Amino acid sequence: MAQKIDQDVARFKSIVRGKVKKELRKFVSTGELIGKKGKDLISIPIPRIDTPRFVHSDEQAGGVGEGGGDSGQPVGPGEGGSKAGNLPGEHLMEVELSFEDLAQMLGEELELPRIVPKGQEDLESRSHKYTGIAQVGPESLRHFKRTYRRALKRQLMMGTYDPRQPLVIPTHEDRVYRTWKEVQHPKARALIVYILDVSGSMGAEQKEIVRLESFWIDTWIRSQYQGVEVRYIIHDAVAREVDRETFFHTRESGGTIISSAYKLLINMIEENYPVENWNIYPFQFSDGDNWSGNDTDECMKLLADKIFSFSNVFCYGQVESEYGSGQFLKDLEERFPSDEKLLTSKIPNRDAILESIKEFLGKGK
C-alpha cells in the first residue's frame, strides 16, 4: 500500500511539473510568482487536476445493461437536460515547488548549461560523516546490528546459545558505537550585483521588467552555487548602494552618469570580495541614456581596465523606453564587438524577458 501511495504521489508531481513547465513562459512575464514565494518554496496557480476514478452509486439498481429503456435515453439517476450555467468551469489550485525545481525547469526550457565556477573553492561547508566503530560512545549512536552480532558470537563461543530458544542478550562488553569525523566540502561563492538606472526616463514598467528578470536570474544562479550574495546599486547622476526594496521602488528625476555606478561597483569588489575566491556577476539595466560622450568613454575604460577582469561575465540589459535613446548599447557593441566578457540584451517588453535570460546565462560562465 505504501509503495502504491508513493507511486501515486510521484505521478501527481510529474503531472504538476508538466503543467507548470507548459505555462513557464507565462509565469516568467508576470509578477504573480514573486508575490507568492516563501523561504524555500513558491506557490504556483495551475488548473485543478482531476484524475479518473470509479465511483459506486448509492442506488441499488441492477447492473449495466439490465432493465428496460429506449435508444438515446440518458443512463444514471438524473433525468438529463440540465440548463447551461453562467459560471466558469475551470478551477485553480495552488501547488508548491522548490526553487530547485523551478531552476531546473528554467534550465530545461532555455537549454541553459551548468555554470563552471572560476577560481578557487573555499573549504567552508562542513558535515559529519560516520566512518568507524568504537567501544564507547553515547547511546544515541549505538550500532544495534553490530552489537547483537557481537552478542551472538559471544554466546556461540560460550555454548550458551540455544537455537530452539534464540534469545540473544547483549552485555555491556558487546556494545559498539558509531564514530564520526568532520568532513569539509568545497563551496564556490557567487556575488550578484544589480545596477539600475533610476533617472527620470526609467518608468514603472521598465522597473517591473527588471524586477521580473532579476528574480529568474537569481533563481538560476542560486541553483549553481551553494553560497550566493546579492547587492544593489542605483544611480542617476550619483550612485549609491541600497536594499532590494529601495532598488525596485526608487524613482529619481535627475540626469544619468553611468560611470558613477561603475566606480561604486569597483570599490565594492576591491574592498570586500577577493577575486580569486568569488564568482562575480554584475547585471546592469538601463534605457541606454548617458549624460555625455565623455562619460561614456570613461565607462568603456572602466570596463576594459577593471570590471571585465574581476567579472565572470558583465551583463547589460537595455530596457526600451519611449524617453530613452538606446545609445549606450550601440557604444558597448562598437567598443567591444567580440569580447566574451560582455553579454548584451535588448528587452523591449515583458515577452522578451525569457530570451534575455538565455542571452545572459546561456554561455555557462
VOBA-1610 file (N, C-alpha, C; in pm, whole numbers, padded with zeros to 5 digits, always signed):
BEGIN
Met+00083-00120+00000Met+00000+00000+00000Met+00087+00126+00000Ala+00191+00126+00085Ala+00280+00244+00092Ala+00348+00268-00042Gln+00389+00158-00109Gln+00454+00172-00238Gln+00358+00230-00341Lys+00232+00187-00337Lys+00132+00238-00430Lys+00108+00388-00407Ile+00102+00428-00280Ile+00084+00570-00248Ile+00202+00652-00301Asp+00325+00601-00281Asp+00443+00671-00331Asp+00438+00686-00483Gln+00391+00582-00552Gln+00379+00588-00697Gln+00277+00694-00739Asp+00164+00700-00667Asp+00061+00799-00699Asp+00112+00941-00676Val+00185+00961-00566Val+00241+01094-00536Val+00341+01135-00643Ala+00427+01040-00683Ala+00526+01070-00787Ala+00457+01104-00919Arg+00349+01032-00950Arg+00276+01059-01074Arg+00211+01197-01069Phe+00153+01231-00954Phe+00090+01362-00939Phe+00193+01474-00955Lys+00310+01457-00891Lys+00415+01558-00901Lys+00461+01574-01046Ser+00468+01463-01118Ser+00508+01468-01258Ser+00406+01545-01342Ile+00277+01523-01313Ile+00171+01596-01384Ile+00180+01744-01355Val+00196+01779-01225Val+00207+01920-01186Val+00327+01986-01253Arg+00440+01917-01254Arg+00560+01971-01315Arg+00538+01997-01463Gly+00470+01904-01530Gly+00441+01923-01672Gly+00351+02043-01697Lys+00250+02063-01609Lys+00160+02177-01622Lys+00237+02309-01605Val+00323+02313-01503Val+00398+02436-01476Val+00495+02465-01590Lys+00564+02362-01635Lys+00661+02382-01744Lys+00592+02430-01870Lys+00473+02380-01896Lys+00398+02420-02015Lys+00364+02569-02011Glu+00338+02621-01889Glu+00299+02761-01873Glu+00414+02849-01827Leu+00538+02797-01834Leu+00652+02870-01777Leu+00671+03007-01841Arg+00655+03016-01970Arg+00673+03145-02037Arg+00575+03249-01986Lys+00453+03205-01954Lys+00355+03298-01899Lys+00396+03343-01759Phe+00445+03248-01677Phe+00486+03283-01541Phe+00604+03378-01539Val+00697+03363-01636Val+00815+03448-01640Val+00777+03594-01659Ser+00674+03621-01738Ser+00639+03759-01772Ser+00536+03821-01678Thr+00498+03751-01571Thr+00406+03807-01473Thr+00471+03811-01337Gly+00424+03900-01252Gly+00480+03912-01118Gly+00411+03825-01017Glu+00325+03735-01062Glu+00244+03655-00971Glu+00329+03568-00880Leu+00435+03507-00936Leu+00516+03416-00856Leu+00595+03489-00750Ile+00643+03609-00784Ile+00728+03682-00691Ile+00653+03713-00562Gly+00524+03739-00573Gly+00445+03770-00454Gly+00407+03648-00373Lys+00435+03529-00425Lys+00395+03406-00356Lys+00513+03321-00316Lys+00630+03379-00311Lys+00747+03300-00275Lys+00770+03303-00125Gly+00811+03189-00072Gly+00846+03179+00068Gly+00995+03158+00083Lys+01035+03103+00195Lys+01178+03085+00218Lys+01237+02981+00125Asp+01170+02866+00112Asp+01223+02758+00030Asp+01129+02713-00080Leu+01003+02756-00076Leu+00903+02709-00172Leu+00834+02827-00237Ile+00774+02800-00351Ile+00700+02903-00421Ile+00566+02847-00464Ser+00458+02924-00445Ser+00323+02879-00479Ser+00292+02916-00623Ile+00237+02820-00697Ile+00206+02841-00838Ile+00062+02799-00864Pro-00020+02889-00919Pro-00158+02851-00952Pro-00165+02776-01084Ile-00230+02660-01085Ile-00249+02583-01208Ile-00392+02533-01210Pro-00445+02497-01328Pro-00580+02439-01333Pro-00588+02313-01247Arg-00702+02296-01180Arg-00718+02181-01092Arg-00707+02052-01172Ile-00636+01955-01115Ile-00614+01828-01182Ile-00707+01723-01123Asp-00796+01667-01206Asp-00885+01560-01163Asp-00839+01430-01228Thr-00800+01332-01149Thr-00759+01204-01203Thr-00879+01112-01214Pro-00894+01037-01325Pro-01009+00949-01344Pro-01016+00842-01236Arg-01138+00808-01191Arg-01154+00703-01090Arg-01298+00651-01099Phe-01320+00527-01053Phe-01452+00467-01048Phe-01521+00507-00918Val-01653+00530-00923Val-01731+00558-00804Val-01852+00466-00805His-01901+00434-00685His-02016+00346-00671His-02142+00430-00650Ser-02249+00392-00714Ser-02376+00460-00699Ser-02442+00420-00568Asp-02518+00514-00510Asp-02592+00483-00387Asp-02718+00402-00417Glu-02767+00409-00541Glu-02890+00341-00575Glu-02864+00192-00597Gln-02949+00110-00543Gln-02934-00034-00556Gln-03011-00082-00679Ala-02973-00032-00792Ala-03037-00074-00916Ala-02963-00193-00973Gly-03004-00238-01087Gly-02939-00353-01148Gly-02805-00315-01207Gly-02743-00412-01269Gly-02614-00389-01330Gly-02629-00321-01464Val-02516-00296-01529Val-02516-00230-01658Val-02584-00319-01761Gly-02678-00260-01837Gly-02745-00336-01942Gly-02871-00405-01898Glu-02907-00393-01768Glu-03028-00459-01720Glu-03146-00362-01724Gly-03265-00416-01735Gly-03386-00335-01730Gly-03421-00280-01867Gly-03535-00208-01869Gly-03583-00155-01995Gly-03520-00023-02029Gly-03555+00029-02144Gly-03501+00157-02186Gly-03503+00170-02335Asp-03508+00293-02382Asp-03509+00320-02525Asp-03375+00373-02570Ser-03348+00363-02697Ser-03225+00412-02755Ser-03214+00563-02733Gly-03096+00608-02683Gly-03074+00751-02660Gly-03116+00799-02525Gln-03176+00713-02442Gln-03218+00755-02309Gln-03097+00771-02218Pro-03088+00883-02140Pro-02974+00903-02050Pro-02961+00791-01949Val-02837+00753-01917Val-02811+00649-01818Val-02771+00714-01688Gly-02831+00674-01577Gly-02793+00729-01448Gly-02912+00779-01373Pro-02890+00824-01250Pro-03000+00866-01166Pro-03067+00994-01211Gly-02996+01083-01285Gly-03055+01209-01328Gly-03141+01192-01450Glu-03214+01295-01482Glu-03302+01288-01598Glu-03246+01367-01716Gly-03127+01417-01702Gly-03065+01485-01815Gly-03126+01620-01840Gly-03080+01681-01948Gly-03138+01808-01990Gly-03108+01923-01898Ser-02992+01922-01831Ser-02959+02032-01741Ser-02935+02159-01820Lys-02969+02272-01759Lys-02958+02400-01827Lys-02814+02452-01823Ala-02783+02537-01918Ala-02649+02596-01923Ala-02628+02689-01805Gly-02506+02689-01748Gly-02473+02778-01636Gly-02405+02903-01685Asn-02379+02993-01592Asn-02313+03119-01628Asn-02184+03141-01551Leu-02128+03034-01491Leu-02004+03043-01414Leu-01893+02969-01487Pro-01766+03011-01467Pro-01655+02941-01534Pro-01641+02800-01481Gly-01603+02709-01571Gly-01590+02570-01531Gly-01452+02534-01483Glu-01350+02617-01512Glu-01214+02584-01472Glu-01187+02636-01331His-01128+02551-01249His-01094+02590-01113His-00942+02585-01098Leu-00890+02676-01020Leu-00746+02682-00999Leu-00709+02625-00864Met-00593+02563-00859Met-00537+02517-00733Met-00394+02568-00725Glu-00343+02580-00605Glu-00206+02625-00586Glu-00121+02509-00541Val-00010+02489-00609Val+00085+02385-00571Val+00216+02454-00534Glu+00295+02385-00456Glu+00422+02442-00411Glu+00538+02367-00477Leu+00630+02444-00531Leu+00750+02390-00590Leu+00871+02452-00522Ser+00978+02376-00513Ser+01102+02431-00457Ser+01170+02517-00563Phe+01257+02606-00518Phe+01330+02689-00613Phe+01422+02604-00700Glu+01467+02489-00646Glu+01550+02399-00726Glu+01471+02344-00844Asp+01344+02306-00818Asp+01258+02257-00927Asp+01235+02367-01031Leu+01212+02487-00982Leu+01186+02599-01072Leu+01309+02628-01158Ala+01426+02625-01095Ala+01550+02649-01170Ala+01573+02539-01273Gln+01543+02415-01237Gln+01562+02305-01330Gln+01471+02320-01452Met+01347+02360-01429Met+01255+02381-01542Met+01301+02496-01630Leu+01352+02604-01567Leu+01403+02716-01645Leu+01522+02671-01730Gly+01611+02593-01669Gly+01727+02543-01743Gly+01689+02454-01859Glu+01587+02369-01839Glu+01542+02281-01946Glu+01474+02361-02058Glu+01393+02459-02021Glu+01321+02538-02120Glu+01418+02617-02208Leu+01521+02676-02145Leu+01616+02760-02218Leu+01742+02685-02260Glu+01751+02556-02223Glu+01868+02474-02252Glu+01994+02540-02198Leu+01987+02583-02072Leu+02099+02651-02009Leu+02205+02549-01966Pro+02331+02572-01996Pro+02437+02483-01945Pro+02465+02511-01799Arg+02519+02413-01729Arg+02560+02434-01591Arg+02676+02533-01589Ile+02677+02619-01488Ile+02784+02717-01474Ile+02908+02650-01418Val+03023+02676-01480Val+03150+02626-01431Val+03216+02736-01350Pro+03224+02723-01215Pro+03282+02830-01134Pro+03428+02853-01168Lys+03471+02977-01158Lys+03611+03010-01179Lys+03682+03016-01045Gly+03814+03019-01049Gly+03893+03042-00928Gly+03890+02927-00830Gln+03936+02952-00709Gln+03946+02852-00605Gln+03814+02838-00532Glu+03800+02722-00467Glu+03682+02698-00387Glu+03719+02706-00239Asp+03635+02769-00161Asp+03661+02784-00018Asp+03612+02659+00054Leu+03695+02606+00144Leu+03655+02492+00224Leu+03579+02542+00345Glu+03450+02568+00325Glu+03370+02628+00430Glu+03256+02540+00477Ser+03201+02461+00386Ser+03088+02378+00421Ser+03136+02252+00492Arg+03082+02224+00610Arg+03125+02110+00690Arg+03008+02020+00723Ser+03035+01890+00729Ser+02932+01794+00768Ser+02998+01682+00847His+02914+01601+00914His+02964+01489+00992His+02940+01360+00916Lys+03045+01281+00900Lys+03036+01153+00829Lys+03075+01041+00924Tyr+02985+00941+00935Tyr+03012+00827+01022Tyr+03104+00730+00950Thr+03222+00709+01007Thr+03326+00635+00936Thr+03377+00512+01008Gly+03344+00492+01137Gly+03402+00379+01208Gly+03319+00334+01327Ile+03377+00242+01402Ile+03312+00183+01519Ile+03405+00195+01639Ala+03347+00226+01756Ala+03425+00237+01880Ala+03355+00161+01992Gln+03430+00130+02097Gln+03376+00056+02210Gln+03296+00144+02306Val+03317+00274+02295Val+03246+00367+02383Val+03178+00474+02299Gly+03074+00532+02356Gly+03002+00638+02287Gly+02865+00659+02348Pro+02793+00760+02304Pro+02658+00786+02355Pro+02560+00679+02304Glu+02456+00656+02384Glu+02359+00553+02347Glu+02286+00588+02217Ser+02276+00714+02185Ser+02209+00753+02061Ser+02285+00707+01938Leu+02414+00677+01952Leu+02495+00631+01839Leu+02525+00482+01846Arg+02456+00410+01933Arg+02485+00266+01942Arg+02448+00196+01811His+02537+00110+01764His+02514+00033+01641His+02447-00098+01682Phe+02314-00102+01672Phe+02238-00216+01724Phe+02270-00345+01649Lys+02283-00341+01521Lys+02308-00463+01444Lys+02441-00525+01483Arg+02546-00444+01491Arg+02676-00497+01527Arg+02681-00540+01673Thr+02607-00468+01756Thr+02602-00506+01898Thr+02543-00646+01914Tyr+02432-00673+01849Tyr+02369-00804+01861Tyr+02451-00912+01792Arg+02523-00875+01688Arg+02609-00974+01622Arg+02722-01015+01716Arg+02779-00917+01785Arg+02885-00949+01882Arg+02830-01035+01995Ala+02709-01004+02041Ala+02649-01083+02148Ala+02623-01226+02102Leu+02576-01243+01977Leu+02551-01377+01924Leu+02681-01456+01915Lys+02788-01393+01864Lys+02917-01463+01856Lys+02966-01506+01994Arg+02949-01416+02091Arg+02995-01450+02226Arg+02919-01570+02281Gln+02785-01572+02261Gln+02705-01683+02313Gln+02737-01812+02240Leu+02765-01806+02110Leu+02803-01926+02036Leu+02935-01981+02086Met+03031-01893+02110Met+03161-01937+02159Met+03152-01995+02299Met+03062-01941+02382Met+03046-01990+02519Met+02951-02109+02527Gly+02882-02142+02417Gly+02791-02254+02416Gly+02661-02229+02487Thr+02625-02103+02503Thr+02500-02070+02574Thr+02385-02037+02479Tyr+02412-02042+02348Tyr+02306-02010+02252Tyr+02223-02135+02224Asp+02094-02127+02239Asp+02002-02239+02215Asp+01919-02205+02091Pro+01939-02273+01976Pro+01862-02241+01855Pro+01713-02265+01871Arg+01674-02350+01969Arg+01531-02373+01991Arg+01468-02254+02063Gln+01548-02181+02137Gln+01504-02059+02203Gln+01607-01949+02172Pro+01601-01892+02050Pro+01706-01799+02005Pro+01698-01663+02074Leu+01739-01664+02197Leu+01738-01541+02275Leu+01880-01487+02286Val+01900-01364+02236Val+02032-01301+02240Val+02022-01177+02329Ile+02103-01177+02434Ile+02101-01065+02529Ile+02240-01002+02532Pro+02256-00882+02472Pro+02386-00816+02474Pro+02422-00772+02616Thr+02549-00780+02645Thr+02602-00727+02770Thr+02673-00595+02741His+02724-00533+02846His+02793-00405+02829His+02914-00420+02737Glu+02982-00535+02742Glu+03102-00556+02661Glu+03069-00573+02514Asp+02945-00611+02484Asp+02906-00631+02344Asp+02876-00501+02271Arg+02850-00395+02342Arg+02803-00272+02279Arg+02914-00203+02199Val+02878-00160+02078Val+02968-00082+01995Val+02891+00040+01944Tyr+02965+00146+01909Tyr+02904+00275+01876Tyr+02965+00331+01747Arg+02882+00402+01675Arg+02931+00469+01554Arg+03022+00585+01593Thr+03125+00607+01514Thr+03211+00724+01531Thr+03206+00808+01404Trp+03230+00938+01418Trp+03221+01027+01303Trp+03341+01120+01299Lys+03361+01178+01184Lys+03463+01281+01168Lys+03404+01396+01088Glu+03462+01512+01105Glu+03415+01630+01033Glu+03473+01632+00893Val+03385+01648+00794Val+03427+01649+00654Val+03404+01789+00597Gln+03504+01841+00530Gln+03492+01972+00467Gln+03457+01953+00320His+03364+02037+00271His+03321+02030+00133His+03358+02160+00063Pro+03413+02150-00059Pro+03442+02273-00134Pro+03314+02347-00169Lys+03314+02477-00150Lys+03194+02558-00167Lys+03229+02683-00247Ala+03185+02690-00371Ala+03213+02806-00454Ala+03118+02919-00419Arg+03171+03040-00413Arg+03091+03157-00379Arg+03057+03237-00504Ala+02940+03299-00501Ala+02899+03385-00612Ala+02842+03515-00558Leu+02872+03622-00627Leu+02818+03755-00595Leu+02743+03806-00717Ile+02617+03846-00695Ile+02538+03912-00800Ile+02524+04058-00761Val+02559+04147-00853Val+02542+04291-00830Val+02450+04346-00939Tyr+02336+04397-00898Tyr+02243+04459-00992Tyr+02265+04610-00992Ile+02275+04666-01112Ile+02293+04809-01129Ile+02174+04861-01210Leu+02103+04959-01155Leu+01981+05007-01220Leu+01985+05159-01236Asp+01954+05202-01357Asp+01936+05344-01386Asp+01798+05386-01335Val+01794+05479-01241Val+01665+05524-01185Val+01638+05669-01222Ser+01696+05714-01331Ser+01672+05852-01375Ser+01528+05866-01424Gly+01490+05988-01457Gly+01351+06016-01490Gly+01299+05941-01611Ser+01386+05897-01700Ser+01340+05829-01821Ser+01304+05682-01798Met+01338+05628-01682Met+01304+05488-01649Met+01172+05486-01573Gly+01066+05436-01637Gly+00934+05435-01576Gly+00905+05310-01497Ala+00782+05301-01446Ala+00741+05189-01362Ala+00744+05056-01438Glu+00703+05058-01565Glu+00701+04933-01643Glu+00843+04882-01667Gln+00938+04972-01693Gln+01077+04931-01713Gln+01133+04866-01586Lys+01101+04925-01470Lys+01150+04868-01344Lys+01084+04734-01313Glu+00958+04717-01352Glu+00891+04589-01331Glu+00956+04480-01417Ile+00994+04514-01538Ile+01065+04417-01622Ile+01196+04375-01558Val+01269+04472-01502Val+01395+04441-01434Val+01369+04353-01312Arg+01263+04382-01238Arg+01230+04303-01119Arg+01201+04157-01157Leu+01124+04137-01262Leu+01090+04002-01306Leu+01214+03927-01353Glu+01293+03993-01435Glu+01411+03924-01489Glu+01511+03891-01379Ser+01530+03981-01284Ser+01626+03955-01177Ser+01582+03838-01089Phe+01450+03820-01071Phe+01401+03706-00993Phe+01445+03574-01056Trp+01431+03562-01188Trp+01468+03437-01256Trp+01618+03421-01266Ile+01690+03530-01281Ile+01837+03521-01279Ile+01885+03472-01144Asp+01830+03529-01036Asp+01863+03484-00901Asp+01836+03334-00886Thr+01719+03291-00932Thr+01679+03152-00916Thr+01778+03058-00983Trp+01823+03092-01102Trp+01917+03004-01172Trp+02056+03006-01108Ile+02109+03124-01079Ile+02245+03131-01024Ile+02251+03067-00886Arg+02146+03084-00805Arg+02145+03019-00673Arg+02142+02867-00684Ser+02090+02814-00794Ser+02090+02669-00812Ser+02228+02618-00852Gln+02318+02707-00891Gln+02452+02667-00936Gln+02559+02681-00828Tyr+02530+02758-00724Tyr+02627+02784-00618Tyr+02563+02761-00482Gln+02644+02714-00387Gln+02595+02696-00251Gln+02592+02827-00174Gly+02681+02918-00206Gly+02685+03046-00136Gly+02668+03162-00233Val+02560+03238-00220Val+02533+03350-00311Val+02500+03474-00230Glu+02563+03584-00264Glu+02529+03715-00208Glu+02475+03803-00320Val+02382+03892-00286Val+02324+03983-00384Val+02331+04125-00328Arg+02381+04219-00411Arg+02387+04359-00370Arg+02330+04446-00482Tyr+02285+04567-00444Tyr+02208+04650-00536Tyr+02266+04791-00541Ile+02282+04841-00663Ile+02330+04977-00685Ile+02229+05050-00775Ile+02188+05168-00734Ile+02105+05253-00819Ile+02182+05381-00850His+02146+05443-00961His+02217+05568-00997His+02129+05653-01086Asp+02144+05782-01072Asp+02105+05878-01174Asp+02234+05951-01210Ala+02253+06071-01158Ala+02382+06136-01176Ala+02482+06091-01069Val+02429+06033-00958Val+02513+05984-00848Val+02468+05843-00815Ala+02564+05756-00780Ala+02533+05616-00749Ala+02536+05594-00599Arg+02451+05501-00552Arg+02454+05460-00412Arg+02404+05317-00400Glu+02452+05249-00295Glu+02406+05113-00270Glu+02280+05118-00184Val+02183+05031-00217Val+02054+05029-00147Val+02014+04883-00120Asp+01904+04867-00045Asp+01849+04732-00027Asp+01757+04698-00143Arg+01707+04574-00143Arg+01626+04527-00256Arg+01498+04609-00273Glu+01431+04638-00163Glu+01304+04711-00169Glu+01325+04849-00231Thr+01426+04919-00187Thr+01456+05051-00242Thr+01495+05042-00388Phe+01568+04938-00423Phe+01617+04920-00560Phe+01503+04922-00661Phe+01392+04855-00628Phe+01284+04840-00725Phe+01176+04948-00712His+01185+05032-00612His+01077+05129-00592His+01124+05273-00582Thr+01249+05300-00624Thr+01301+05436-00622Thr+01283+05501-00758Arg+01236+05622-00758Arg+01225+05698-00883Arg+01289+05835-00862Glu+01386+05863-00944Glu+01454+05991-00939Glu+01415+06074-01061Ser+01460+06195-01065Ser+01428+06281-01179Ser+01551+06349-01236Gly+01668+06307-01191Gly+01790+06372-01236Gly+01841+06314-01366Gly+01964+06351-01400Gly+02027+06302-01522Gly+02089+06164-01501Thr+02176+06124-01593Thr+02234+05990-01589Thr+02384+05998-01609Ile+02459+05954-01509Ile+02605+05941-01521Ile+02639+05796-01483Ile+02656+05712-01584Ile+02674+05569-01561Ile+02807+05539-01492Ser+02908+05618-01517Ser+03039+05590-01458Ser+03035+05594-01306Ser+02941+05671-01248Ser+02932+05675-01102Ser+02898+05537-01045Ala+02813+05463-01116Ala+02778+05327-01072Ala+02895+05232-01090Tyr+02968+05246-01199Tyr+03084+05159-01224Tyr+03192+05180-01117Lys+03213+05304-01080Lys+03315+05332-00977Lys+03274+05273-00842Leu+03145+05283-00809Leu+03098+05224-00684Leu+03111+05072-00688Leu+03082+05011-00802Leu+03099+04866-00817Leu+03244+04825-00795Ile+03336+04896-00854Ile+03478+04863-00841Ile+03522+04874-00696Asn+03482+04980-00626Asn+03517+04995-00484Asn+03459+04882-00401Met+03336+04844-00430Met+03270+04735-00357Met+03349+04604-00370Ile+03393+04574-00491Ile+03466+04448-00514Ile+03604+04454-00449Glu+03675+04563-00468Glu+03812+04572-00416Glu+03815+04568-00264Glu+03712+04619-00199Glu+03711+04624-00053Glu+03656+04498+00013Asn+03572+04422-00058Asn+03502+04314+00011Asn+03512+04176-00053Tyr+03552+04166-00180Tyr+03540+04038-00249Tyr+03669+04004-00324Pro+03757+03925-00262Pro+03879+03881-00332Pro+03843+03807-00460Val+03898+03851-00568Val+03858+03798-00699Val+03886+03648-00710Glu+03993+03600-00646Glu+04028+03458-00659Glu+03928+03367-00589Asn+03845+03422-00499Asn+03752+03339-00423Asn+03606+03359-00461Trp+03578+03455-00549Trp+03439+03488-00578Trp+03411+03481-00727Asn+03295+03430-00762Asn+03243+03436-00898Asn+03147+03555-00904Ile+03182+03657-00980Ile+03114+03786-00973Ile+03033+03811-01100Tyr+02906+03845-01080Tyr+02813+03866-01191Tyr+02746+04003-01180Pro+02799+04106-01245Pro+02728+04234-01250Pro+02621+04231-01360Phe+02501+04278-01327Phe+02392+04292-01423Phe+02348+04439-01423Gln+02366+04506-01535Gln+02328+04646-01546Gln+02202+04658-01632Phe+02105+04738-01586Phe+01983+04762-01662Phe+01965+04912-01678Ser+01937+04953-01802Ser+01925+05095-01833Ser+01842+05110-01961Asp+01798+05232-01988Asp+01729+05257-02115Asp+01825+05311-02219Gly+01954+05314-02186Gly+02055+05349-02286Gly+02099+05492-02289Asp+02044+05577-02203Asp+02086+05718-02199Asp+02207+05735-02108Asn+02297+05824-02148Asn+02407+05866-02061Asn+02425+06016-02078Trp+02486+06078-01979Trp+02492+06223-01974Trp+02572+06282-02090Ser+02685+06220-02123Ser+02771+06277-02227Ser+02858+06169-02287Gly+02913+06201-02404Gly+03007+06110-02467Gly+03133+06092-02385Asn+03174+06197-02315Asn+03294+06186-02231Asn+03274+06084-02120Asp+03155+06084-02059Asp+03130+05985-01953Asp+03121+05844-02011Thr+03066+05833-02130Thr+03062+05701-02194Thr+03203+05650-02220Asp+03293+05737-02264Asp+03432+05697-02284Asp+03495+05649-02153Glu+03463+05719-02044Glu+03515+05677-01913Glu+03459+05541-01874Cys+03331+05518-01903Cys+03270+05388-01875Cys+03341+05275-01949Met+03372+05297-02075Met+03439+05195-02154Met+03577+05164-02098Lys+03644+05265-02049Lys+03777+05245-01991Lys+03766+05167-01860Leu+03668+05200-01776Leu+03650+05128-01650Leu+03615+04981-01675Leu+03535+04956-01776Leu+03501+04818-01810Leu+03625+04741-01854Ala+03700+04797-01946Ala+03816+04728-02002Ala+03928+04709-01900Asp+03953+04811-01819Asp+04067+04806-01727Asp+04037+04735-01595Lys+03911+04741-01549Lys+03881+04691-01415Lys+03771+04585-01413Ile+03654+04623-01462Ile+03535+04542-01436Ile+03542+04406-01506Phe+03584+04402-01632Phe+03593+04274-01702Phe+03691+04179-01632Ser+03794+04234-01570Ser+03898+04149-01509Ser+03847+04072-01388Phe+03748+04127-01315Phe+03700+04053-01197Phe+03563+03988-01219Ser+03503+04006-01335Ser+03370+03952-01359Ser+03378+03820-01435Asn+03292+03725-01397Asn+03275+03607-01482Asn+03222+03650-01617Val+03115+03729-01613Val+03063+03798-01731Val+03001+03928-01682Phe+02997+04028-01769Phe+02928+04153-01739Phe+02807+04159-01830Cys+02689+04170-01772Cys+02564+04163-01849Cys+02496+04300-01851Tyr+02468+04347-01972Tyr+02400+04475-01988Tyr+02266+04451-02056Gly+02157+04484-01987Gly+02024+04471-02043Gly+01964+04608-02069Gln+01925+04634-02193Gln+01868+04763-02228Gln+01716+04751-02238Val+01648+04813-02141Val+01503+04810-02135Val+01450+04928-02215Glu+01375+04900-02318Glu+01330+05007-02407Glu+01231+05099-02338Ser+01251+05230-02359Ser+01165+05332-02301Ser+01139+05438-02408Glu+01021+05495-02404Glu+00990+05599-02503Glu+01075+05723-02485Tyr+01138+05735-02366Tyr+01222+05852-02341Tyr+01371+05822-02355Gly+01407+05694-02368Gly+01548+05658-02375Gly+01598+05651-02519Ser+01724+05689-02539Ser+01782+05690-02673Ser+01834+05554-02715Gly+01874+05469-02618Gly+01932+05340-02652Gly+02074+05346-02702Gln+02138+05460-02688Gln+02271+05481-02746Gln+02378+05399-02674Phe+02365+05376-02545Phe+02473+05312-02470Phe+02498+05170-02520Leu+02394+05098-02557Leu+02412+04963-02612Leu+02492+04968-02742Lys+02464+05064-02826Lys+02540+05078-02950Lys+02686+05107-02921Asp+02712+05190-02819Asp+02851+05222-02783Asp+02924+05099-02731Leu+02856+05019-02650Leu+02919+04897-02598Leu+02954+04800-02711Glu+02860+04778-02800Glu+02883+04683-02909Glu+02990+04733-03006Glu+03001+04865-03022Glu+03105+04921-03109Glu+03242+04911-03043Arg+03247+04933-02910Arg+03377+04931-02840Arg+03423+04788-02812Phe+03333+04696-02784Phe+03370+04557-02753Phe+03293+04462-02845Pro+03325+04459-02973Pro+03245+04381-03068Pro+03255+04229-03046Ser+03363+04181-02986Ser+03379+04036-02972Ser+03434+03994-02836Asp+03423+04081-02738Asp+03474+04047-02604Asp+03378+03950-02537Glu+03429+03832-02497Glu+03344+03729-02437Glu+03297+03765-02297Lys+03358+03863-02234Lys+03315+03904-02101Lys+03189+03989-02103Leu+03154+04044-02218Leu+03038+04132-02230Leu+02922+04057-02294Leu+02808+04055-02226Leu+02684+03998-02280Leu+02578+04107-02279Thr+02515+04129-02392Thr+02415+04236-02402Thr+02281+04179-02446Ser+02176+04253-02412Ser+02042+04208-02447Ser+01949+04328-02460Lys+01864+04326-02563Lys+01756+04423-02575Lys+01629+04364-02516Ile+01561+04445-02432Ile+01440+04396-02366Ile+01328+04495-02396Pro+01259+04479-02509Pro+01155+04576-02546Pro+01030+04567-02460Asn+00999+04447-02408Asn+00877+04428-02328Asn+00891+04302-02244Arg+00786+04267-02171Arg+00791+04151-02082Arg+00809+04020-02157Asp+00754+04013-02277Asp+00766+03890-02355Asp+00909+03858-02393Ala+00997+03957-02386Ala+01137+03937-02424Ala+01224+03894-02306Ile+01166+03883-02187Ile+01245+03851-02067Ile+01312+03715-02079Leu+01239+03616-02124Leu+01294+03480-02131Leu+01414+03474-02226Glu+01402+03537-02341Glu+01513+03537-02436Glu+01632+03613-02380Ser+01605+03720-02307Ser+01713+03796-02245Ser+01789+03712-02143Ile+01716+03634-02063Ile+01781+03545-01965Ile+01872+03446-02037Lys+01824+03391-02147Lys+01904+03296-02224Lys+02032+03362-02277Glu+02020+03487-02323Glu+02138+03557-02373Glu+02240+03581-02262Phe+02192+03606-02140Phe+02284+03630-02029Phe+02345+03500-01973Leu+02265+03395-01959Leu+02308+03276-01887Leu+02340+03158-01977Gly+02320+03175-02108Gly+02338+03063-02199Gly+02481+03024-02226Lys+02578+03104-02180Lys+02719+03071-02203Lys+02776+02978-02095Gly+02706+02965-01983Gly+02753+02876-01876Gly+02876+02926-01805Lys+02890+03060-01792Lys+03008+03116-01727Lys+02972+03177-01593
//
